Amino acid sequence: MSEELMTLVQVLELYGRGIGALGRAIKFTSKGAQAGVDFAKLKNMQRKMKLHYASEGKHNTMKVKDLEELTGGNYRILNIPLEDEEQLIGFYDRLKKLKVSFAELPDLCIGDGYTQIAYDPQDAERVKIVVDHYRKKLAEEPKEITLEDYEKLGGEEGKKILDELAEKGYKVEKCTEQISRLQGRNKDEAYMPITLNFESILLEEYKDRYYFRIPKTMKQDKSAKVICIKKEDVLIIDDGKTAFTHLKNGSKMNIYSMNPAGYIDKEHPEIVDVDLYKNNFNKVDIKGLWQVNHIKVTETNKLPNFSEGQEIDSSALPDSKVENIIHIEEIKAKQGKKDYLPLELNVAETLVAEEQYQYVTKLPEIDELANDHYHCLIIEKSDAMLSEDGSVIQAYLQKGKESMVREVDRNGDILKTYKMKNEIVAQYYIKSEKLRSKGKAKELTKGVKPEKGHSSVAKVTVGKAVKK
């Protein structure tokens, strides 16, 4: 397998697990994996993910995952010519006194006299003050390095150290999240705890899921009904004999048919009410709930093995999914940055048309825009992200740059296209929102003739975009 393909598999698998879709194993074809994928960006994502899980917050510093939350993943790395414990703590104390947000990175080359930290770029001036203070005590001046430079510091042995720390950190984080989440469901009346016996009803196991025969459904010809349970929703109890999970009351679930030969038809599930089969399963008594609720978040042996099982029986992940993951990471890096103006636009009320690479959205008709024509802002899809439910466009316009505006007449014909400074664009939205909040806003939009099937729009809101 090529390095590009191995990197893609690792990044997507860790990415999926990191946001909750735990335990995915993905098969790719070389052609499908490499087509249209920016490998340099992908490789950088891989390094960031390793640091996310490998960072331990030594010397009472932040962990990288905490710094990511603060900076949207846009941090810098400083290579400090200090490794002595006492001097290093003094350096850190001065950073803390100046309220610098930073995390110590794993030492990939112990004994080389250097230590690396990641810090918030907005604290760059304060970091410089500390560096200036220590300049006479240092053999050379601390320098910023890239993630690639950092990964190379320890050579092949250093990469191995980083991989091992990332794997360890991943298991701890995954274990904590999964146990806490399932224990929380025990307190939620919407969920009904059940148990499934591995020895008697487990039919197939994959890296991310199990297929169990539903009790009391086997017919004389050995055909039966089957349920699929994701491993991310399972805890292992009774010395490995039992799977503990939940059914959600009042919801729907997929039921599969197994023929007398034992073949499970996974392509044509039957969607049924959970209530139809919930009495077929073993319910958990008070003693069983007590046992699960007292599992410690460090007990990794209570989690399914995400390495065991057959490969996922699916075709290659589409290139569009790969590109979307990279795009989301790029957008997240812009969140909260002073160089960008965030806009949060309601799709149902503002989207006039969606083109291949652009969104056409309605500008508020205030001041000089309030005339017989409509003015539509063209937002490049590379600068925006559609929310998961498709209801909101989160856009980030760069300060000092310009966006295209399309002037359209009442019949929907384009009259002209011109550029508008992004700061002015933002002012229209801000003024519109102020007028709306005071209850003095006039009707901002009146029956825009939609382009390419979208409905007319009326409302635009500006605000801080929700993080993904």
N, C-alpha and C positions, 0 to 999 in steps of 0.2 A: 504493500500500500504506500502511495506517495506521501511525502510530508504534508502536502496541501490537503490531501484527503484525511490523513490522521488528525491534522489540526482542526479541520471542519467538524469531524465527528466529535472530538473532545469538546470543542467550544459549544456546539449545539446541545450536546448532552448535558454539560454543566449548566449552560444557560437555562435549559428547560427545568432542570432540577432546582436551580437557584430561585426560580419564581414559582415553584410549587408543583410542577409536573415531574415529580420525582421518578427516577429509575428508568428513563427512556433509553432504549438502545436502538440506534437508527442505522439502517442500511442505505448506502449510497452507491451509485455507479460513478466511476471516475469522470465520465463525461458530464453527468448531471451535477456533480459536486463542484467542478472547477469552472463551468461555464458562467461567465458574468460575475464571478466573485472576486472582490479585491482581497487578495491573499494577505497583503501587508496589513490591512485593517483587521482582518480576521486574526492574524498572528498577534496583533497588539491586544485584541480582546482576550485572547487566550492568556496572555501574560497578566492582564488585569484580573482575570478570574482566579488565576493561581494565587495572586497576592491577596485577593478578597478572602480566600479560605486559609492561606498560610500565615497571615499576620496574627500574632498572639497578643499584641499590646504590651510588650515587655517594657520594663522600667516605668510602669504606670503612664504609658502614652496611650493614645487612641489606637484602635484597631483600624486597618485599612477600610473595612466595611463601614465603620462609623464615619470615616473621612469621606467615603464615597457618598454617603447619605447627605453630608453637608455640602459637598462640591459638585454633585451630579457625576462623579467619576472623573472630574477634570482636575487632577492634582499634579504637583510637580515633585521630582525626586532630587534630593540634595545628597551628594557624596561628601561626607565629612571625614577629614583625616584624624579621626579620634577613635580609639577602641578601648582605651583605659577606662575602667568602670567609674572611678571617682571623677575624672574629667568629663566623661560623657554625661553623668548625672548633673554636673554643674551646668553644662551646656543646655541640657533639657530644662533645668530649673529656670534658667534665664528666658528660654522660649516661653515657658508656662507663665512667667511673671508678665510677659508682654502679650499674653493671651493668644499665642500662635496655635492654630489647630494643626497637629501633626501626629504621625504614627511612625514608630520605629519598624523598619522592614527586617525580615529574616536575614541574618548574616550568612551569606553564601560562600564566604572565604574567610573563615576564622583565622586570626593571627596576621592578617595583612595590614592592620593598623587603620582600617577604615570602617565606618558605619554609615548606613544609608537611612534617610527618613523621607517620608512623603508628607507634603504640607499643602495647605490651601493657598493657591496663587494670590488670593486677596490679602494674604499676610506677608507678601514678599518683602515689603519695606521693613517690617519688624524683624524678619529673618535676617535681613542685611545688617540691621543694627547689632544683632547678636554676633554675627560673623565678624563684623568690624571690631567688636569688643574682644573677641578671642584670636584675632589675626596674629598677634605677636606670640601666642602660645601654640600656634599650629605650624606644622612643617610646610604646609602649602595652603592656599585658599580653597575652601569648600567650593565645589562646582556642581552645577546642575547636570544630570545625566538623563538619558532616555530609558524607558522600560527595557529596550533591547540591550542597552549598555549594562543595565543592572543585572539582567539575566546572564550576561556573559562574564560577570565578575569572578565567579567561582569555576568557570570552565564546565566541563561535563559533570564533574562531581557536584558543583554548585547547582546545576539544573536538577540533578537527582535529589538534592536536599530540598529544593523548592517543590518538586513534585510530591515528595513524601510528606512535607508539611501541609501542602494543599489537600492531599488525600485525607490526612488526619483531621484537618480543620473542617473539611467537607462533611466527614462522617459525624463529627460532633455537632455541627450546625444542623445537619439533616435530622439527626437523632432527637435533638432538643425540640426542633419545630414539629416533628411528626408526633412525638409522644404528647407534647403539650396540646396540640390540636385535637387529638383523639380523646384525651382526658377531658378537654373542654366540651366535647360533644356529649359526654356522659351527663353533663349538667344541663344540656339543652333538650327540652321536651320534644323538639322537632325531630330528634334522632332516637332510634330504637337500637340498643346494643344487641348484637347476635354473635354466635360462635359457629365456626365451621371446622369439622374434623378433617385433618390432612389425610389420615390413613384410610378413611372410609369413603369420602366424597370428592377428594381432589382429583381432577381429570387431567389437566394440563397446566404447566407452569412456564411463563415467559419472564423476561427480565423485568418487566414492569407490571405484570398482572397474573392472576390465577383464574382458572375456569373450574368452578365447583358444580357438581350435580346438585340440583335443588332436592332436598329430602322430600320423600313421599310423592315423587313424580315419576319414578321408574315403572314402566309397564311390563307386562309379561314377556314381551319380545325384546326387552332390555333397552328400549328407547326411553328417553327422559328429557326433562327440561334442564337448562344450564344457566348459571349466572356468572358473569365476569366481575371480579373484584380487583381493583387497582391495589398494588402493593403499598402505595402511599397512604392507603386508608386502612392498613392492617397492622396489628400488633400480635406478636407471637407469645402465647402463654402455655401453661401446663407442660413445661419442659419440651417445647417444640411440637406438641401434638395438636395444638388448636390455634386457629386464626380468629382473632377478635376484631370485629368491625362494626359498622352501623348501617341501618337502612333509614332513609329519610321518609318520615311519615307523610302521606298525602302527595308524594312525588311520583314520577314515572321512572321505569327502569327497563333496560333491554333484557329480554329472555331469549335464549338460543335453543334450538332443537338439536338433540343428539339422536342419530339413527341407531338401529340395533347393532351395527358394526362398530359403533363408538365414534363415528365421524360427527364433529360439531359444525353445524352450518353457521359460520360467523359472518357471512355476507348478508344474511337476511334475518336480522333480529326482529322479534315481536316486541313492540312497545306496550307495556301494560302498567296498570297502577300497582305501586308497591304493596298496597293493602291486599291485593289479590293473593300474594304468596307469603306475606310476612309471618303467618301462623305456621308455615312449613319449617321455619328455622328455629334453632335452639335459642331461647331467650336467656339473658344473663341475669342470675340472681344477685342478691345483695353481696354475698361473699365474693362472687366473681367481679363485681364492680369495685369492691374494696381492693381487690388484688390489682386490678388495672390502674386504679387511681393512685396507688402507692408505688407504681413503677417510677424509678428515678430517671431523669432525662439523660443521665449518663449510661444507662443500661442498653448498650448497643445490641446486645443479644436478643432484645425484645423486638427488633425490627426484622423484616424479611430480608433475605439476601438478594440484593439487586444485581448480582453478578451471575446467579444461577438461572437456569431456564433456557429455552430456545431463543434464537434471534426473533425479533419482531417480524411477523409475517406480513410485511407491507412493502410497497414499492418505494423507490427513492423519494426523499423529501424534495419538493419542488424548489427550483432555484429562487422563485419569488419569496419563499419562506426565509431562505438564507439572507437574501438582500434586505428583507424587512427587519430581520434581527439586527443587522449592521446599521440600518437606518435609525432604528429606535435608539441604539446606543449613541449615535451622532446627535440626535435631538436632545437626549437626556444631558449631554455634555453642555448644551446651551442654556439649560434651565438655571435660573437664578444668577446668570452672568450679566454684568453691567453693560456689556457690549450689545445686548439684544433686548428688543422690546417685545414682551409677551402679549399675544392676543388669544383670547378664548372665544371662539365663534360657534354659535348654535347652528348646527347643520340645517335643521328643519326650517329655520327662520332666516338664514343668511345665504345659504348656498344657492347660486343661480345655475351653475353648471360645473360639471367635473370633466376635465379633459385629461389626456394621457399623462401629462406631466404637471398639470396645474389645477388649482381650484379657482373658480370665478365666484367671488363673494360680493355682496351688496354693501357699498359704503353708506353710512348715515347721511341723509340729505339735510345738512345744516349749513348755514352761512352761504358761501358762494356755490355750494353744490346743490342748493335747494332751487332747482329749476325744472323745466319740463322734461329733462333727460335724466337717465339713470347713470350712475357712476359705479363701476364694478372694480374692485381690487383683485388683481391677479396674484395669487399666492403660489409660489413654486412648491411642489410636493416635497422637494428636498429640504425645505424650510419648515415643514409642517408634519403633524402626526394626527391621524384620525383615532379617536378613542375606540376602545374595544367594542362598544355597543353602537358605534357609528353615529353618535349624537353630537359630538363636539370635534371641531378642528382646533388643535393647539398649534399656533404658528409662532415663529420667532423671527422678527425682522431685525436685521443688523443695523445698528446706528451708523449714520453717515452714508448709508447706501440709499438706493431708490427702488421703488416697486412700480410695476406697470399698472396703469389704470385705464379701463376701457369705458368710453362714453357711448351709451346706447339710447336710441330713441324709443318712444312708446310702442313701436311695432317690433322691437327687438333687433332692429338693424344697427350694426356697429357704425358709429359716426367717426370716431377717431380713437387712437390709443396714444397715451402720453405717460411720462414718468412723474412720480411724486415722491418727495423725500419721505423716508419711513417715519421720521419724527412728526411730520405733518399728518401722515396717515394715522398715527397713534393719537394725535390731538383730536381728530374728528371723533374717534371712538370714545375718548375720555370725556369730551364735551357732551356727546350724545348721552353717555351714562349719567353725567351730572344732571342734565336736563330731565332725564327719566326719573332719577331719584327724587327730584324736587317736584315731580308731578306736573312740570310745565312743558314737557316735550310734545311737539305736534306729531301728527302721523308721519313717521319717517319714511315709510315706503307705501306705495299705493299700487298694488297689482302688477308687479314686474312680470313681463312676459318671459317665462322661463326658456332657457336654452337647453336643448337636448333632454327634455323630459323632467326637469326639476321644477318644483312648485315655486310660486312667488314667495318673497321673503320680507321680513319686517324688522327683526330685532337683532342687534349686535351687542355683545357684551365684551368688555375688556377685563382681564384679570390675570392673576398668577395661574399658570397652567398646572394641572394636576400631574404629579409625577407618576410614571409607569413603574 
